[in-house]
Amino acid sequence: MLPLAIFAQTQPILEGDFTQGSLVRGKLDTGAKVFLNDKAIKVSKKGHFVFGFGRDAALTQTLSWQLADETKQQTLQITLSKREYKIDKITGVSQKYVSPATEVLERIRKENSAIANARAVFTNSIDFTQDFILPAEGRISGVYGSQRYFNGEPRRPHFGLDIANITGTPVIAPAAGIVRLAHDDMYYSGGTLILDHGFGVSSTFIHLSKIHVQEGEKIEQGKLIAEIGATGRVTGPHLDWRINWFRERLDPALLVTLPQ
């Protein structure tokens, strides 16, 4: 279980870490309105809501809410803890993935657009309220937020949790959801799967060798959805698991208990 921050009855119950990269889940009375930094956040019919803080989020955030029978908003100032990120220097990456040829740039653009569209879907499901589980067994070989260098060249930070294991290792659903994207061969990410957990929360699984589900399929937690592979830009077989709240890239490790 994630740590709980519990306030008085007229205030929200919040579950999550107040740190950069964290997903925070909340609950209020039915009919409440919720705002993060003055921007409205969707609230379920039963009062569930969710939001997230990106890798480099500002350390001061403002959560506001208005109960159904009140005219004034209440406010909570949230102070996030700042995180330090490691440096990953990765060698042996095929040069075509470090500096793609001009003729593949349009393919990359289309694939990035498909991923963005899948993550932008809003679903009223509250599958995100489940306690997440690790989607695969293996060694943790990469962590969220690390600045990456491929063959000595700086690239974007890593936004996932890498779990290394042999090709064919089962990948299961960390929480229930609907398959929004299932693609066998994307340029950078290889076999790619996106699972929608509702209210903008999604899991992305990349470098897969095999996908066992189809787009639009409803998946229960723990169901076999794919197999670990070494497809796309990799130096060995592993699962790269990512969590998003819409466009905010979050840290999956904050949602689960990692193996020692």
C-alpha positions in Angstrom: 0.0 0.0 0.0 1.1 3.6 -0.7 1.3 5.9 2.3 -1.9 7.7 3.2 -2.3 11.4 3.9 -5.6 11.7 5.7 -7.3 15.0 6.6 -10.6 16.0 8.3 -13.9 14.7 6.9 -14.4 17.8 4.8 -11.0 17.4 3.2 -9.8 14.8 0.6 -8.2 11.5 1.4 -5.0 11.5 -0.6 -2.9 8.4 -1.4 0.6 8.8 -2.9 4.0 10.4 -2.3 4.4 14.2 -2.4 7.4 14.1 -4.6 8.4 14.7 -8.3 7.2 11.8 -10.5 4.4 10.7 -8.2 0.8 9.7 -9.0 -1.6 10.9 -6.3 -5.1 9.3 -6.0 -7.8 11.1 -4.0 -11.4 10.7 -2.7 -14.0 13.3 -1.7 -17.7 13.3 -1.1 -20.0 12.8 -4.1 -20.5 16.0 -6.1 -17.3 17.7 -5.1 -15.2 19.8 -7.6 -11.4 19.5 -7.5 -8.7 21.8 -8.9 -4.9 21.5 -9.2 -3.2 24.9 -9.6 -6.6 26.3 -10.6 -7.2 23.7 -13.3 -10.3 21.6 -13.0 -9.7 17.8 -12.4 -12.3 15.2 -13.3 -14.0 13.6 -10.3 -15.9 10.3 -10.6 -19.5 9.9 -9.5 -18.3 8.4 -6.3 -15.8 11.1 -5.6 -12.5 9.5 -6.9 -9.9 11.7 -8.6 -6.3 11.5 -9.6 -3.4 13.7 -10.7 0.4 13.5 -11.1 3.6 15.5 -10.8 6.2 15.2 -13.6 9.9 14.5 -13.3 10.8 18.2 -12.9 7.5 19.5 -11.4 7.5 22.7 -9.4 8.0 22.0 -5.7 5.0 24.1 -4.7 1.5 23.0 -5.8 -2.0 24.0 -4.9 -4.9 21.6 -4.5 -8.4 23.2 -4.2 -11.8 21.7 -3.8 -15.4 22.7 -3.4 -18.0 20.4 -1.8 -21.4 20.0 -3.4 -23.2 21.9 -0.6 -20.7 24.7 -0.3 -20.0 27.9 -2.3 -16.4 28.5 -1.2 -13.3 26.5 -2.1 -10.9 25.0 0.4 -7.2 24.9 -0.4 -4.2 22.7 0.5 -0.7 23.8 -0.3 1.4 20.8 -1.3 5.2 20.9 -1.0 6.9 18.3 -3.1 10.3 16.7 -2.2 12.9 17.3 -4.9 14.5 14.2 -6.4 18.0 13.6 -7.6 18.4 11.5 -10.8 21.2 9.2 -11.8 23.2 9.3 -15.0 23.0 6.3 -17.3 25.7 5.9 -19.9 24.6 3.2 -22.4 26.9 1.8 -25.1 26.4 -0.7 -27.8 23.3 1.0 -29.2 22.9 0.7 -32.9 23.7 4.1 -34.5 20.4 4.1 -36.5 18.6 4.5 -33.1 21.0 7.3 -31.9 20.8 9.4 -35.1 17.8 8.1 -37.2 18.1 8.5 -41.0 15.9 11.1 -42.6 13.7 8.6 -44.3 12.5 7.1 -41.0 11.6 10.5 -39.3 8.1 10.5 -40.7 7.5 7.0 -39.4 8.7 8.1 -35.9 6.4 11.2 -36.0 3.4 9.0 -36.9 4.2 6.5 -34.1 4.7 9.3 -31.6 1.3 10.7 -32.6 -0.4 7.3 -32.1 1.2 7.0 -28.6 0.1 10.5 -27.7 -3.5 9.9 -28.9 -3.7 6.7 -26.9 -2.6 8.4 -23.7 -5.0 11.3 -24.2 -8.1 9.2 -24.0 -10.4 9.9 -21.1 -12.3 7.0 -19.7 -14.7 7.1 -16.7 -13.3 3.8 -15.3 -11.6 4.0 -11.9 -9.3 1.0 -12.4 -6.5 3.4 -11.3 -7.7 3.0 -7.7 -6.4 -0.6 -7.6 -3.2 -1.4 -5.8 -0.8 -1.8 -8.7 1.4 -4.9 -9.0 4.7 -5.4 -10.8 4.0 -6.4 -14.4 6.9 -8.8 -14.7 9.6 -10.7 -12.8 13.3 -9.8 -13.2 16.1 -7.6 -12.3 15.5 -3.8 -12.1 18.0 -2.6 -14.7 16.8 1.0 -15.2 14.9 3.6 -13.2 12.7 6.6 -13.8 14.2 10.0 -14.4 17.8 9.0 -15.2 19.6 11.2 -17.7 20.6 8.9 -20.6 23.6 9.0 -22.9 23.6 6.6 -25.9 27.0 5.9 -27.2 28.2 9.0 -25.5 25.5 11.3 -26.9 23.0 12.9 -24.4 19.3 12.0 -25.0 16.0 12.5 -23.2 15.7 11.2 -19.6 14.4 7.7 -19.1 10.8 7.8 -18.0 10.2 4.1 -17.1 11.1 1.3 -14.9 13.2 -1.3 -16.7 12.8 -5.0 -15.7 15.4 -7.2 -17.3 14.7 -10.9 -18.0 14.9 -13.3 -20.9 12.8 -12.9 -24.1 9.4 -14.6 -23.6 9.1 -13.8 -19.9 5.4 -13.1 -19.2 4.1 -9.5 -18.8 0.9 -9.1 -16.8 -1.5 -6.2 -16.3 -0.4 -4.2 -13.2 -4.0 -3.0 -12.9 -7.2 -3.5 -14.9 -7.7 -1.4 -18.0 -8.6 -1.2 -21.6 -6.0 -1.7 -24.4 -5.7 1.5 -26.3 -2.6 0.6 -28.4 -1.1 -2.7 -29.5 1.7 -2.3 -32.1 4.2 -5.1 -32.9 7.0 -2.9 -34.3 7.5 0.8 -33.4 10.9 2.3 -34.4 12.2 3.2 -30.9 10.0 1.1 -28.6 9.5 -2.1 -30.7 6.5 -4.1 -29.5 4.4 -1.5 -27.7 1.2 -1.8 -25.6 -0.8 0.9 -23.9 -3.3 0.1 -21.2 -5.9 2.7 -20.1 -6.6 2.6 -16.3 -9.1 5.5 -16.5 -9.2 9.2 -15.8 -6.0 9.8 -17.9 -3.9 7.2 -16.1 -2.2 4.7 -18.5 0.5 2.1 -18.5 2.9 1.7 -21.5 4.9 -1.5 -22.0 7.7 -1.4 -24.6 10.3 -3.6 -26.2 7.9 -6.5 -26.2 8.5 -9.7 -28.2 4.9 -10.7 -28.3 1.5 -9.1 -27.6 -1.4 -11.3 -26.4 -4.2 -8.7 -26.4 -6.0 -6.5 -28.9 -7.0 -2.9 -29.0 -10.3 -2.2 -27.3 -10.1 -5.3 -25.1 -10.9 -5.0 -21.4 -8.2 -6.5 -19.3 -8.3 -7.6 -15.6 -5.4 -7.1 -13.2 -2.9 -10.0 -13.4 -3.9 -11.1 -16.9 -1.1 -12.1 -19.4 -0.9 -9.3 -21.9 2.6 -9.7 -23.5 6.1 -11.1 -23.3 9.4 -9.4 -22.6 11.6 -8.8 -25.7 14.5 -6.9 -27.1 12.7 -5.0 -29.9 13.4 -1.4 -30.8 16.2 0.6 -29.2 17.7 -1.8 -26.7 20.9 -3.5 -25.8 19.2 -6.6 -24.3 15.8 -8.1 -23.4 13.8 -6.2 -20.8 10.4 -4.6 -20.1 10.2 -0.8 -20.0 7.1 0.0 -18.0 5.8 3.5 -18.0 3.0 5.4 -16.2 1.3 8.5 -17.5 -1.3 10.9 -16.2 -2.3 12.3 -19.6 1.0 13.9 -20.8 2.7 13.8 -17.4 5.3 11.0 -17.2 5.3 9.4 -13.8 7.4 6.9 -11.8 6.0 3.4 -11.8 8.3 2.4 -8.9 6.3 4.7 -6.6 3.2 2.5 -7.1 4.6 -0.9 -6.3 6.9 -2.7 -3.9 10.2 -3.5 -5.7 12.1 -6.8 -5.2 15.1 -6.5 -2.9 
